[in-house]
Amino acid sequence: MSTGKLVVGVTGASGAIYAQRFLRQAAKLYDQVYLAMSTQAFDVAQTELGVSPSRNNFSTQEWLGESFTNIHLLDEKDYFTPPASGSFRHDGMVIVPCSMGTAGRIAHGISNDLLTRSADVCLKERRPLIVVPREMPWNVIHLRNMTTLAEAGATILPACPAWYYKPKTLEDLADTVVARILQQLGQDQKLVKQWMAEDAE
């Protein structure tokens, strides 16, 4: 049963499958999903997934394979939208995948678009902010930025799939990351079983 409101940011980092798989789950768990996508995120979706979501004629059917009327695509330059204000109450924000450029701007308080402004609001209002970076290797600037974000209250959840579940498809592999994001949001998820939980009962 869906409940609450969630803000989701998607950047141009590689890993569009994580955004795709996560949004499918989020749309089923939350009443409203406010989506902020960078221009590069659309290009990466086309390159990696072969789908062509359009900002001007956005359709979740095209990108997610299902129609979700509760996903609202926001204008990346429009600050007159709910997530840009601390007075808007919601259950947190997930940036998946998160580019290092975006992480660096958030870490240093640079709100140059709706995505980074929404993240800044989460930090200042002490709301959950989950950052899912997808980059390798990390240089010392990346490491320091992630430390700064963690110290400010963000959860750093690198897109590191788990192999011990023996995933059979790329989707299965991506879902091991999606499952951990959902758990960090306090959601019960059925994508991946809790490790050894049945044996412990």
Secondary structure, 3 states (H helix, E strand, C coil): CCCCEEEEEECCCCCHHHHHHHHHHHHHHCCEEEEEECHHHHHHHHHHHCCCCCCCCCCHHHHHCCCCCCEEEECCCCCCCHHHCCCCCCCCEEEEEECHHHHHHHHCCCCCCHHHHHHHHHHHCCCCEEEEECCCCCCHHHHHHHHHHHHHCCEECCCCCCCCCCCCCHHHHHHHHHHHHHHHCCCCCCCCCCCCHHHHC
